[in-house]
Amino acid sequence: MISAAMMLFASAAFAQDKTDAPKAKLTPEEVAQRQAVRMAEKLMLSDAENEKFIPLYQAYKVDLNAINKKYRVKKDKVEPGQTPAPKSDKEVDQQIRAQFAKSQEILDQRVAYYEKFLKILTPKQIQQMYRAEKEQANDAIARKHGQQCGSKECDGPKGNLSPEGRPRPAQGPDGHMRR
């Protein structure tokens, strides 16, 4: 019953977003709540599973966002037409090591939450959840680059991204790859 109320709340909040009123920026916790409700719907969980899954998935997303925020790199402001100043070897080394540290923290978090998710979901459901997350991330990247992307193909203005968000190889009129 609680999960039904949460879904009703999320549906009402989502419906309000479609109005012409200016959108208020959501907090990271609100974004995580919406993502949790959408993921629960995608996994087609029972009410009992929803009650356990939604708060756990929300905590997982909040923790993941905290790691990403911790390692966020501020980009140098560069005037249009200008190229950024080259980085020193020391700066590049620091960036690479920070990326390793971020990746390790994310991996540690995913392993810890995997064990928690196993108490609610089957391994196949968790795999489906990870695939859905990857698909959502790829869609977000495609939208950022002006593409319209779906789960099967991206045919935005240029149609040059694969479903994984990678550039497609150039093809000739006969459908074969150009060399």
Backbone torsions as a table, in degrees:
resi	resn	phi	psi	omega
1	MET	NA	-39.1	178.6
2	ILE	-63.0	-42.6	-178.7
3	SER	-66.3	-33.5	177.2
4	ALA	-64.4	-39.7	178.0
5	ALA	-66.5	-38.4	179.3
6	MET	-65.4	-40.5	179.3
7	MET	-67.0	-38.7	177.9
8	LEU	-63.1	-43.4	177.7
9	PHE	-60.5	-45.9	-179.1
10	ALA	-64.9	-39.8	179.1
11	SER	-64.4	-42.4	179.3
12	ALA	-65.3	-41.7	179.2
13	ALA	-65.2	-39.6	179.6
14	PHE	-66.6	-40.9	-179.8
15	ALA	-63.3	-35.9	179.6
16	GLN	-66.4	-29.6	-179.4
17	ASP	-65.7	-22.6	-175.7
18	LYS	-83.5	-0.5	178.4
19	THR	-77.6	171.9	-179.8
20	ASP	-81.6	-2.6	-179.7
21	ALA	-66.6	150.0	178.9
22	PRO	-61.8	140.3	-177.6
23	LYS	-82.6	133.7	174.2
24	ALA	-84.1	142.5	179.7
25	LYS	-70.6	130.6	-179.4
26	LEU	-80.8	147.8	175.0
27	THR	-75.5	159.9	176.8
28	PRO	-57.1	-33.9	179.1
29	GLU	-68.3	-38.4	178.0
30	GLU	-67.5	-40.4	177.3
31	VAL	-62.2	-45.2	-179.9
32	ALA	-62.7	-38.1	178.3
33	GLN	-62.4	-46.1	179.6
34	ARG	-64.0	-41.6	178.7
35	GLN	-62.9	-39.2	-179.8
36	ALA	-64.7	-43.6	179.7
37	VAL	-64.7	-44.5	178.5
38	ARG	-62.4	-41.0	-179.8
39	MET	-66.5	-40.4	177.9
40	ALA	-61.2	-40.3	177.7
41	GLU	-64.5	-43.0	-178.7
42	LYS	-63.1	-36.2	-179.4
43	LEU	-82.6	-8.2	179.2
44	MET	53.4	55.2	-177.8
45	LEU	-82.7	156.4	175.3
46	SER	-73.3	167.8	177.8
47	ASP	-59.6	-40.9	180.0
48	ALA	-64.4	-41.2	178.5
49	GLU	-68.0	-39.4	178.5
50	ASN	-58.9	-41.7	-178.8
51	GLU	-58.7	-34.7	-179.8
52	LYS	-88.6	-39.1	-172.5
53	PHE	-72.2	-46.7	-172.4
54	ILE	-58.2	-50.1	178.7
55	PRO	-65.0	-34.6	179.4
56	LEU	-68.0	-45.8	-179.6
57	TYR	-65.4	-37.4	177.8
58	GLN	-62.2	-44.6	178.7
59	ALA	-63.1	-40.2	177.6
60	TYR	-58.7	-47.4	-179.2
61	LYS	-67.7	-39.2	178.3
62	VAL	-63.3	-44.2	178.6
63	ASP	-63.7	-42.0	178.4
64	LEU	-62.6	-43.5	178.3
65	ASN	-62.8	-36.0	178.9
66	ALA	-64.3	-40.4	177.6
67	ILE	-64.1	-46.8	-180.0
68	ASN	-60.9	-40.4	180.0
69	LYS	-66.3	-39.2	-179.3
70	LYS	-59.2	-36.4	-176.0
71	TYR	-103.0	9.3	-179.4
72	ARG	-62.6	131.7	-178.6
73	VAL	-101.9	129.7	176.2
74	LYS	-78.2	129.2	-179.7
75	LYS	-83.3	144.0	176.9
76	ASP	-68.1	136.2	176.3
77	LYS	-78.1	126.6	-178.2
78	VAL	-127.0	135.5	177.7
79	GLU	-65.5	148.1	177.5
80	PRO	-55.9	136.9	-179.7
81	GLY	86.3	-10.2	179.4
82	GLN	-97.4	154.1	174.6
83	THR	-104.3	145.9	179.9
84	PRO	-66.4	153.3	178.7
85	ALA	-65.1	139.1	-179.9
86	PRO	-64.7	146.3	179.7
87	LYS	-89.1	151.3	177.8
88	SER	-76.4	165.0	177.0
89	ASP	-59.5	-37.9	179.8
90	LYS	-63.4	-43.5	179.2
91	GLU	-64.6	-41.9	178.8
92	VAL	-65.1	-43.1	177.8
93	ASP	-58.4	-44.0	179.2
94	GLN	-62.6	-40.9	178.9
95	GLN	-63.9	-43.7	-179.7
96	ILE	-64.4	-44.5	179.7
97	ARG	-65.1	-36.7	176.8
98	ALA	-65.3	-38.3	177.5
99	GLN	-65.0	-39.6	176.0
100	PHE	-60.9	-46.2	-179.3
101	ALA	-61.8	-43.2	178.5
102	LYS	-62.2	-47.0	-179.5
103	SER	-60.5	-40.3	180.0
104	GLN	-66.3	-42.2	178.2
105	GLU	-62.7	-41.6	178.7
106	ILE	-64.2	-43.6	178.3
107	LEU	-61.0	-46.1	178.8
108	ASP	-58.7	-42.0	179.7
109	GLN	-64.8	-45.2	-178.5
110	ARG	-63.1	-39.7	178.0
111	VAL	-64.2	-45.5	-179.9
112	ALA	-62.5	-44.5	-179.8
113	TYR	-72.5	-29.1	176.7
114	TYR	-56.8	-44.8	179.2
115	GLU	-62.4	-37.3	178.2
116	LYS	-70.8	-41.9	179.2
117	PHE	-63.8	-32.7	179.7
118	LEU	-62.0	-21.7	178.2
119	LYS	-75.8	-13.7	-177.4
120	ILE	-117.6	-41.4	-172.1
121	LEU	-113.6	161.3	172.1
122	THR	-83.0	161.3	175.9
123	PRO	-56.7	-36.3	178.6
124	LYS	-65.4	-37.7	177.1
125	GLN	-67.0	-37.9	178.1
126	ILE	-66.0	-40.7	176.5
127	GLN	-61.4	-42.7	177.6
128	GLN	-61.5	-39.4	178.5
129	MET	-63.0	-46.2	179.7
130	TYR	-63.2	-40.3	178.0
131	ARG	-64.1	-41.4	178.8
132	ALA	-64.1	-39.3	176.8
133	GLU	-61.4	-43.7	-179.7
134	LYS	-63.9	-42.3	179.0
135	GLU	-62.5	-42.9	178.5
136	GLN	-63.7	-40.4	179.0
137	ALA	-64.7	-42.5	178.7
138	ASN	-64.7	-39.8	177.7
139	ASP	-63.4	-40.0	179.6
140	ALA	-64.7	-40.9	177.8
141	ILE	-63.3	-44.1	-179.8
142	ALA	-62.9	-42.5	177.8
143	ARG	-62.8	-39.1	179.7
144	LYS	-61.5	-33.5	-179.3
145	HIS	-95.3	14.5	174.7
146	GLY	80.8	17.2	179.2
147	GLN	-98.3	152.6	169.6
148	GLN	-101.1	118.7	-172.6
149	CYS	-124.6	143.6	174.8
150	GLY	-127.2	-173.3	-176.5
151	SER	-72.4	-19.9	-176.8
152	LYS	-104.8	-38.8	-178.1
153	GLU	-157.3	158.6	176.6
154	CYS	-110.5	111.7	175.5
155	ASP	-125.5	64.5	177.0
156	GLY	-77.2	-160.1	-177.7
157	PRO	-52.6	-37.6	-178.9
158	LYS	-104.5	-22.0	179.1
159	GLY	58.9	33.5	-173.5
160	ASN	-107.5	14.4	177.7
161	LEU	-111.4	141.9	174.8
162	SER	-78.4	171.1	177.0
163	PRO	-58.7	-24.4	178.8
164	GLU	-82.9	-2.3	179.5
165	GLY	87.1	8.1	178.9
166	ARG	-92.5	152.9	177.0
167	PRO	-61.6	138.2	176.2
168	ARG	-80.7	148.2	175.1
169	PRO	-66.9	147.9	179.7
170	ALA	-67.2	138.5	179.3
171	GLN	-123.3	145.7	176.6
172	GLY	-83.8	178.6	-178.5
173	PRO	-62.6	-22.3	-179.8
174	ASP	-85.0	0.4	178.0
175	GLY	88.2	-3.3	178.4
176	HIS	-91.3	153.0	179.8
177	MET	-65.2	139.6	174.3
178	ARG	-78.7	152.4	178.0
179	ARG	-103.5	NA	NA
